[in-house]
Amino acid sequence: MGFYDEYHAAMFGPGWKTSPRRFAVAVEEHVKIPLRDGVKLDAIVFRPQDAGRFPAILGFHCYHPAAQVGPIKPTAISTAEWRHRGQERTNASLEAGDPRFFAERGYVHVICNARGTGDSEGLWHAFGPTEVEDCAEVIAWMAEQPWCDGNVGMFGVSYFARIQYLVAQLQPPALKSLFCPWAGTDYYRDTIYRGGILSWKWPVGWSATSLTYARCRPYNHTREGWGEAEWRRRIAERLADEDIQAVPELVRILRAPEEGVNPFVVDLLLHPTWDAFWEVRAVDYDRIQVPAYVGGDWGIYGHHLPGAFRSWERLKTPKKLLVGPPYYLDRPLYQLHFEALRWFDYWLKGRETKILQEEPIQLFLMGAGSWIQAQEWPLPQTRFTPFFLHEGGLLSEREHWAYEGSDSFEDSPWMRGELFYTTPPLVEETDVVGPILLKLYAATTDTDIHWNITLYAVDPAGQRRVLTKGWLKGSHREMDLTQSQPWEPIYTHRRAEPLTPGAIYEYAIKVIPTAFRFAPGWRIGLRISGADAEPENPQELMGVGSLSRAGVSRVTVFHNPEYPSYLLLPIVAGNRVNTYFSGGQWPRRA
């Protein structure tokens, strides 16, 4: 075997290498996988042409089958293109990766459509127990095939990743490893009802493009569970909600609940609080016993990122965490293939790739263009530092002066007001890395409020860069004190408790973690509103689409010694002597 075959077709380092590229690939299309109830799933199998038994990798999805495996050039959409394309499709749902990559290196890669999608039979169960059991049966089927050595892993991002967590709970004997970054693990909190606020644009847009294109035929979970009469009553109840009435797309879907893929969206709309519907779609980490590679990127705070840190904190198995630059992966994804190969070579083939000898946490530090390596999260050097809200839009470590007061804004369909606070220019290079909390003391003239929080990096010229966001529906302020941390509130979302107009409430608002190096002269900015800001780039679309209040209200945020509103930031480097009101410079004479 030549040097090229042994090394250049593989990734390698001192004392280790991954499986080299050495096999021709055989492709079998429309392979039918039988399930317990007679339904057959449709799959495409990529395997080495050589006779033998190999470990296998499963990608399980709801998308158009040919699109997941076609020879499509990886691409991302630029901001300029995004502004002109509108709803035109891009490569967004091509998440299976390149199955030829793995097959050429001695793996069988199976790309299988979920029940009720593509060419698979039946009705689509969208992360429900039926779909999860189907996936477990596919794993068992793979392990029994003559081309499989009995070891199965799973690969892919987003839908491909979320299902990995769920099926791992069932502990299929053949499932030995997960590679599942870019995955929300609590469908309610991460994606559909962020902070209890309906994030309607993502499911509506996803169903109108990806699901329709894939010929998804949704099973109507809520109608089957409640019965026709109760289902119709609940739909009428949602149609009577004035916040829903203000969104024509939602009204259209609720008035045609059986049309096309609408049953999928209607199921989501009819469960505005945490109940059994969401519970069976959330990950129970105590039931997962296989190693998992988890992660995401800093830009997807409105969709996948919370699941990455939840998984790191709660998994009790061997694990690694990677959070990359704030750019969603090119599609079809390819950036992760060699990292996944190292992971699978170790767990499925028993090759020493030294992947577990590296630091388990890898975090990209925005603003620096470099990486942080760590063993713990939050990082052990973190100093959680309160920055207090002050009059004049000041955000400062200085506590409140006597007789400070409050700031107010209007929230209505005609005026989506906001408050904006910034620190003085930072004197030191300062790294903010970790979970964030906003403590607000506030009142409204309404019976509810949709807190919409944005953290910015503000450059010396005043240009703002969105770092992350947080959300909380005021009537969902009840916290789960058994799981909450001082830096991370966890809400129950089990019931709505309307606000008393004019009463002052304390809100602990979770802001999704971030990692940014602020250069000297930059400032930290905080936006407080009841509605989304206009997105500046395509990735910010993942963090907008929140339902706004249809009524008219005036919202007051208090900041004084009695009601000390503050932003709790995780400082891991710099800002040793805090910010300077003077900006850290001598005053200049005229």
C-alpha positions in Angstrom: 0.0 0.0 0.0 1.4 3.4 -1.0 1.9 6.4 1.2 -1.0 8.2 -0.4 -3.4 5.3 0.2 -2.3 4.9 3.8 -2.3 8.5 4.9 -3.4 11.2 2.5 -6.8 9.6 2.1 -7.2 9.7 5.9 -6.8 12.2 8.7 -3.8 11.4 10.8 -1.6 12.7 13.7 1.3 11.4 15.7 0.4 7.9 16.7 -3.1 7.7 15.1 -4.9 7.8 11.8 -8.5 7.3 10.6 -9.7 4.7 8.2 -8.3 5.4 4.8 -10.4 5.8 1.6 -9.9 2.4 -0.1 -13.3 0.9 -1.1 -15.5 1.3 -4.2 -19.1 2.0 -3.3 -22.2 0.1 -4.2 -25.6 1.9 -4.0 -28.9 0.3 -3.4 -32.0 2.5 -3.8 -35.5 2.0 -2.5 -34.5 -0.7 0.0 -37.7 -1.6 1.9 -37.3 -2.0 5.7 -40.3 -3.9 7.3 -41.7 -2.7 10.6 -43.7 -4.4 13.3 -47.1 -3.3 11.9 -46.4 -4.1 8.3 -45.4 -0.6 7.2 -42.3 -0.5 5.1 -39.7 2.3 5.3 -37.8 3.4 2.2 -34.0 3.6 2.5 -30.9 4.2 0.3 -27.9 2.0 1.3 -24.3 3.0 0.5 -21.8 0.2 1.2 -18.4 -1.0 0.2 -18.5 -3.2 -2.8 -16.1 -5.7 -1.2 -17.7 -8.8 0.5 -17.5 -8.6 4.2 -19.1 -7.2 7.3 -18.7 -3.6 8.3 -20.0 -1.2 11.0 -23.0 0.8 9.8 -24.1 4.4 10.2 -27.8 5.5 10.1 -29.2 8.8 9.0 -33.0 9.0 9.8 -35.0 11.9 8.4 -38.3 13.3 7.0 -36.9 15.0 3.9 -36.9 14.4 0.1 -34.7 11.2 -0.2 -32.9 12.0 -3.4 -32.0 15.5 -2.2 -30.2 14.0 0.8 -27.7 11.9 -1.3 -27.5 13.8 -4.6 -24.1 15.2 -5.8 -25.0 18.7 -4.9 -22.2 21.2 -4.3 -22.1 22.5 -0.7 -23.3 26.1 -0.5 -24.4 28.8 1.9 -26.6 31.8 1.1 -25.1 35.3 1.5 -26.9 38.2 3.2 -27.3 40.0 -0.1 -28.7 36.9 -1.8 -31.0 36.3 1.1 -32.5 39.8 1.0 -33.5 39.2 -2.7 -34.6 35.6 -2.7 -37.4 35.7 -0.2 -38.9 32.2 0.1 -36.8 30.5 -2.6 -35.4 27.2 -1.5 -31.7 26.7 -0.7 -29.8 23.7 0.4 -31.1 24.2 4.0 -32.4 20.7 4.7 -29.6 18.6 3.2 -28.3 17.2 6.5 -27.3 13.6 5.8 -23.8 14.5 4.7 -21.9 12.5 2.0 -22.6 8.8 2.5 -20.0 7.9 -0.1 -17.4 9.4 2.3 -18.1 6.8 4.9 -18.7 3.9 2.5 -15.3 4.5 0.9 -13.7 4.1 4.4 -15.3 0.8 5.4 -18.8 1.7 6.7 -22.3 1.0 5.4 -24.3 4.3 5.4 -28.1 3.9 5.4 -30.2 7.0 4.7 -33.8 6.1 5.7 -37.0 8.1 5.4 -39.3 8.2 8.4 -42.7 6.8 8.3 -45.1 9.0 6.2 -42.3 10.9 4.4 -40.8 10.5 1.0 -41.3 7.0 -0.3 -41.9 5.4 3.1 -45.4 4.1 3.9 -47.8 5.3 6.6 -48.3 8.7 8.3 -45.6 10.9 9.7 -45.3 10.9 13.5 -42.9 13.9 14.0 -40.7 12.8 16.9 -43.5 10.9 18.6 -43.1 7.5 20.2 -44.1 5.7 17.0 -41.3 7.3 15.0 -38.8 6.6 17.7 -39.7 3.0 17.8 -39.5 2.8 14.0 -35.9 4.1 14.2 -35.0 1.5 16.8 -36.4 -1.2 14.5 -34.3 0.1 11.6 -31.2 -0.1 13.8 -32.0 -3.8 14.6 -32.6 -4.5 10.9 -29.3 -3.0 10.0 -27.4 -5.1 12.6 -28.9 -8.3 11.1 -27.9 -7.6 7.5 -25.1 -9.7 5.9 -23.0 -6.5 5.3 -23.1 -5.4 9.0 -20.8 -6.5 11.8 -23.5 -5.7 14.4 -22.2 -2.3 15.3 -24.3 0.8 14.4 -23.8 4.5 14.9 -25.9 7.5 13.9 -24.8 10.6 12.1 -26.3 13.9 11.0 -27.4 17.4 12.1 -30.8 19.0 13.0 -33.6 16.5 12.4 -31.0 13.7 11.9 -29.5 14.6 15.2 -32.6 15.2 17.3 -33.9 11.7 16.5 -30.6 10.2 17.7 -31.2 11.3 21.3 -34.7 10.0 21.3 -33.9 6.6 19.9 -30.9 6.2 22.2 -33.4 6.4 25.1 -34.8 3.0 23.9 -31.2 1.5 24.2 -31.2 -0.6 21.0 -28.5 -3.2 21.6 -26.7 -2.6 18.3 -26.5 1.2 18.8 -23.0 2.0 20.0 -22.4 5.7 19.2 -24.1 9.0 18.4 -22.7 11.9 16.4 -25.5 14.4 17.0 -24.5 18.1 17.0 -26.9 20.9 16.0 -29.9 19.4 17.7 -32.6 20.9 20.0 -33.4 18.4 22.7 -36.5 20.0 24.2 -38.9 20.8 21.3 -41.0 23.1 23.4 -38.3 25.3 24.9 -35.7 25.2 22.2 -37.8 25.7 19.1 -41.6 26.2 19.2 -42.3 28.0 22.5 -39.1 29.8 23.4 -39.6 31.2 26.9 -43.2 30.1 26.5 -43.7 32.5 23.5 -44.9 30.9 20.3 -42.1 31.0 17.7 -44.5 30.6 14.8 -42.4 31.5 11.7 -40.1 28.5 11.8 -42.7 25.7 11.8 -44.9 27.5 9.3 -42.0 28.1 7.0 -40.5 24.7 7.4 -43.8 22.9 6.7 -44.4 25.1 3.7 -41.1 24.2 2.1 -39.2 21.2 3.4 -42.1 19.1 4.5 -44.3 19.8 1.5 -41.3 19.1 -0.8 -40.7 15.8 1.0 -44.4 14.8 0.7 -44.8 14.5 4.4 -48.2 13.1 5.4 -48.7 14.1 9.1 -50.5 11.9 11.6 -52.9 14.1 13.6 -51.8 13.4 17.2 -54.0 15.8 18.9 -57.3 14.9 17.2 -56.6 11.2 17.8 -55.8 11.8 21.4 -58.6 14.2 22.3 -61.3 13.1 19.9 -63.0 15.2 17.2 -65.2 17.3 19.4 -62.5 18.4 21.8 -60.0 19.0 18.9 -62.5 21.3 17.2 -63.2 23.1 20.4 -59.5 23.7 21.0 -59.0 25.0 17.5 -61.9 27.5 18.0 -60.2 28.5 21.3 -56.9 29.3 19.5 -58.7 31.1 16.7 -60.3 33.3 19.4 -56.9 34.4 20.7 -56.3 37.9 19.5 -52.5 37.4 19.3 -53.1 34.4 16.9 -55.7 36.5 15.0 -53.0 39.0 14.2 -51.1 36.5 12.1 -52.9 35.6 8.9 -50.7 32.5 8.3 -51.8 31.0 11.6 -55.5 31.8 11.0 -55.3 30.2 7.6 -53.8 27.0 9.0 -56.2 26.7 11.9 -59.2 27.1 9.5 -57.9 24.3 7.3 -56.4 22.0 10.0 -56.6 18.8 7.8 -55.1 20.3 4.7 -51.6 19.2 3.5 -49.0 19.4 6.2 -51.2 21.7 8.4 -51.9 18.9 11.0 -48.2 19.2 12.0 -48.5 22.9 12.8 -52.0 22.6 14.3 -50.6 20.0 16.8 -48.0 22.5 17.9 -50.5 25.4 18.2 -52.9 23.4 20.3 -50.3 22.7 23.1 -49.2 26.2 24.3 -48.1 24.9 27.7 -45.9 22.0 28.7 -47.9 18.8 28.7 -47.7 15.1 27.7 -47.4 16.0 24.1 -44.1 17.8 24.7 -42.9 15.4 27.4 -42.6 12.4 25.1 -40.7 14.6 22.6 -38.1 15.8 25.0 -34.9 13.9 25.8 -34.6 11.9 29.0 -30.9 11.8 29.5 -31.0 9.3 32.2 -32.0 6.6 29.7 -29.1 7.3 27.3 -26.1 4.9 27.7 -24.1 5.4 24.5 -21.3 7.9 23.9 -22.4 11.1 22.2 -20.7 13.9 20.2 -22.8 17.0 20.7 -22.6 20.7 19.8 -23.7 23.5 17.5 -22.7 27.0 16.6 -23.1 30.4 18.3 -25.4 31.7 15.7 -28.2 29.2 16.2 -29.2 30.4 19.6 -32.9 30.4 18.5 -33.0 26.7 17.5 -30.3 24.2 18.3 -27.8 25.8 20.7 -29.6 25.4 24.0 -29.8 21.6 23.4 -26.0 21.4 23.0 -25.3 22.7 26.5 -28.2 20.8 28.0 -26.8 17.6 26.5 -23.3 18.4 27.8 -24.6 19.0 31.3 -27.0 16.0 31.6 -25.4 13.2 29.6 -23.6 10.7 31.9 -21.8 8.8 29.0 -18.5 9.6 27.3 -19.1 12.8 25.4 -17.6 15.7 23.5 -18.9 19.2 22.9 -18.0 21.4 19.9 -19.6 24.9 19.4 -18.4 26.5 16.2 -18.4 29.9 14.5 -21.8 31.5 14.1 -22.5 30.2 10.6 -24.8 27.3 9.9 -23.0 24.5 8.2 -22.8 24.5 4.4 -25.3 22.1 2.9 -24.9 19.2 2.1 -22.8 19.3 5.3 -19.2 18.2 5.0 -17.3 20.1 7.6 -17.8 17.4 10.3 -17.0 14.3 8.3 -13.4 13.7 9.5 -14.3 14.5 13.1 -17.2 12.0 12.8 -14.8 9.5 11.2 -12.4 9.8 14.2 -15.4 9.3 16.5 -16.8 6.3 14.7 -13.4 4.7 14.1 -12.9 4.8 17.9 -16.3 3.5 19.0 -17.4 1.3 16.1 -14.0 -0.1 14.9 -11.9 0.0 18.0 -9.2 2.1 16.3 -7.1 4.4 18.6 -7.7 7.8 17.1 -6.9 9.6 20.4 -10.1 11.6 20.1 -10.8 11.1 23.8 -7.3 12.3 24.8 -8.2 15.8 23.6 -10.0 18.3 25.8 -13.7 17.4 25.7 -15.0 20.9 25.2 -14.1 22.9 22.1 -15.6 26.5 21.8 -15.0 29.0 19.1 -14.4 32.5 20.5 -16.1 35.1 18.3 -14.2 38.3 18.1 -10.9 36.5 18.4 -11.2 33.9 15.6 -9.7 31.3 17.9 -10.8 28.3 20.0 -11.1 27.7 23.7 -10.5 24.2 25.1 -11.9 23.2 28.4 -13.1 20.3 30.6 -16.0 22.0 32.4 -19.0 24.2 31.6 -19.5 26.9 32.7 -15.7 27.5 32.4 -14.1 27.3 35.8 -12.5 30.8 35.5 -15.9 32.4 35.1 -16.7 35.5 37.2 -20.5 36.0 37.0 -20.7 39.8 37.1 -23.9 41.9 37.4 -24.2 44.9 35.1 -27.0 47.1 36.4 -29.5 49.0 34.3 -29.4 52.7 34.9 -31.0 55.9 33.7 -29.8 57.3 30.4 -29.4 53.9 28.9 -26.3 53.0 31.0 -25.3 49.5 31.7 -22.7 49.4 34.4 -21.2 47.2 37.2 -21.9 50.2 39.5 -24.9 49.5 41.7 -27.9 51.9 41.7 -27.8 55.4 43.1 -30.5 56.5 45.6 -33.6 57.9 43.9 -33.1 56.2 40.6 -36.3 55.3 38.8 -37.4 53.5 35.7 -37.7 53.5 31.9 -40.8 52.8 29.8 -41.8 51.9 26.3 -44.9 51.3 24.3 -45.7 47.8 22.9 -48.5 47.8 20.3 -49.1 46.8 16.7 -48.3 50.4 15.8 -45.3 51.0 18.0 -43.0 48.1 19.0 -40.9 50.1 21.4 -37.7 49.1 23.1 -35.1 50.1 25.7 -31.4 50.0 24.9 -28.6 50.0 27.4 -24.8 50.0 26.7 -21.7 49.9 28.9 -19.1 52.5 28.6 -16.3 51.5 26.2 -14.3 48.6 27.6 -10.8 49.5 28.5 -9.5 45.9 28.6 -9.8 43.0 26.2 -12.7 41.2 27.7 -14.0 37.7 27.1 -17.7 36.9 27.8 -18.2 33.2 27.6 -21.1 31.2 29.1 -24.7 31.3 30.2 -26.4 34.7 30.8 -29.2 35.9 33.0 -31.3 39.1 32.9 -33.1 40.0 36.1 -35.8 42.5 35.5 -38.3 44.2 37.8 -41.1 45.4 35.6 -44.8 46.3 35.2 -47.2 46.5 32.3 -50.6 47.8 31.7 -51.5 44.5 30.0 -52.2 41.0 31.4 -49.1 39.6 29.7 -45.8 40.6 28.1 -43.6 38.8 25.6 -40.1 39.7 26.7 -37.7 39.7 23.8 -34.1 40.2 24.8 -31.0 40.7 22.6 -27.4 41.0 23.6 -25.1 43.0 21.2 -21.4 43.7 20.7 -21.2 47.4 19.8 -18.1 48.5 17.9 -16.4 52.0 18.4 -18.4 53.3 15.4 -21.7 52.3 17.0 -22.4 49.3 14.7 -24.3 46.5 16.5 -23.6 42.8 16.1 -26.2 40.4 17.5 -24.6 37.9 19.9 -27.5 36.0 21.4 -31.1 36.4 22.6 -33.5 35.4 25.4 -37.2 35.1 25.7 -39.9 34.9 28.4 -43.7 35.1 28.3 -44.6 37.0 31.5 -47.4 34.6 32.4 -44.9 31.7 32.2 -42.5 33.2 34.8 -42.9 30.2 37.2 -39.4 28.6 37.6 -38.5 25.0 38.3 -36.4 25.6 41.4 -35.2 22.0 41.5 -33.3 22.4 38.2 -32.5 26.1 38.0 -29.0 27.4 38.6 -28.1 31.0 39.8 -27.1 31.7 36.2 -29.8 29.7 34.4 -33.5 29.8 35.2 -35.6 26.8 34.1 -39.3 27.5 33.7 -42.1 24.9 34.2 -44.3 26.3 31.4 -47.1 24.1 32.8 -49.6 26.9 33.2 -50.2 30.6 32.3 -50.6 33.0 35.2 -52.0 36.3 33.9 -50.3 39.4 35.1 -52.1 42.1 37.2 -51.9 45.3 35.2 -49.7 47.8 37.0 -48.2 45.3 39.4 -44.4 45.0 39.6 -43.0 41.5 39.0 -39.6 40.0 39.2 -38.5 38.2 36.0 -35.5 35.9 35.7 -34.9 35.7 31.9 -32.6 33.1 30.5 -30.4 34.4 27.7 -28.8 31.7 25.5 -25.0 31.3 26.1 -22.5 33.0 23.9 -18.7 33.5 23.5 -17.3 36.8 22.4 -14.0 38.7 22.8 -14.7 42.4 23.2 -11.7 44.5 22.1 -10.8 47.7 23.9 -13.2 50.5 22.9 -16.1 48.1 22.2 -19.3 48.2 24.3 -21.8 45.6 25.5 -25.3 46.4 24.4 -28.7 45.1 25.7 -32.1 45.5 23.9 -35.3 45.0 25.9 -38.5 44.8 23.9 -41.8 42.9 23.4 -41.0 42.0 19.8 -38.3 40.9 17.4 -35.9 43.3 15.8 -35.6 43.2 12.1 -33.0 40.5 11.2 -29.8 41.6 9.6 -28.7 38.3 8.1 -30.2 34.9 7.2 -29.1 33.1 10.4 -30.9 35.6 12.6 -34.1 34.2 11.0 -33.7 31.3 13.4 -34.1 33.6 16.3 -37.0 35.7 15.2 -40.6 34.8 14.3 -41.9 35.3 17.9 -45.6 36.0 18.4 -46.2 39.6 19.5 -49.0 40.9 21.7 -51.9 42.3 19.7 -53.0 44.7 22.4 -51.7 48.1 23.4 -49.6 48.4 26.5 -47.0 50.4 28.3 -44.2 48.5 29.9 -42.0 49.9 32.7 -38.6 48.5 33.7 -37.5 49.6 37.2 -33.8 50.1 38.1 -33.3 51.4 41.6 -32.1 50.1 45.0 -35.5 48.5 45.7 -35.8 47.0 42.2 -32.3 46.4 41.0 -32.6 45.2 37.5 -29.3 43.8 36.1 -27.7 41.7 33.4 -25.5 38.8 34.8 -22.6 38.2 32.4 -20.0 35.4 32.5 -16.6 37.2 32.4 -13.8 34.7 31.8 -11.0 37.1 31.0 -10.4 40.9 31.3 -12.5 43.6 32.9 -10.6 43.2 36.1 -11.2 46.7 37.3 -14.6 47.1 35.6 -15.7 49.7 33.0 -14.9 53.4 33.3 -17.5 56.1 33.2 -14.9 58.3 31.6 -14.1 55.6 29.0 -10.7 55.1 30.6 -9.2 58.2 28.9 -8.0 61.5 30.3 -10.4 64.4 29.6 -9.3 66.5 26.6 -9.2 70.3 26.8 -10.8 72.3 24.0 
